[in-house]
Amino acid sequence: MAGEDKVSACNPRRGSPVVEACLEKARYLPAHRRSFERAVAYVVTHHARSLTLDEVARDAMTSTRQLQRVLADHGTSFRRLVLHTRMAHALKLLQTDMR
């Protein structure tokens, strides 16, 4: 359950509808769930720096090709996941600054 702990540890940044929708979908694909959740958690935690598919796959303990398949099964891609995670974080910062 290390992947689940890692995802819940990132809870403050999980608010993106795309990330939440992907995590919801992961509940129905148990074979991919752990690697998907680990990949999402890694991207959420490290979104501020340059990320590569290789490093995220390594952290998720899978191959790059398998991670691409898992992400595709969840209706997203590596690029899209990183982009939406960064956009969600930027929106959160903007909303915080406006208060």
Secondary structure, DSSP 4 states (H G I P E B T S, - for coil): -HHHHHHHHTGGGTT-HHHHHHHHHHTT-HHHHHHHHHHHHHHHHHTTS---HHHHHHHTTS-HHHHHHHHHHTT--HHHHHHHHHHHHHHHHHHHHH-
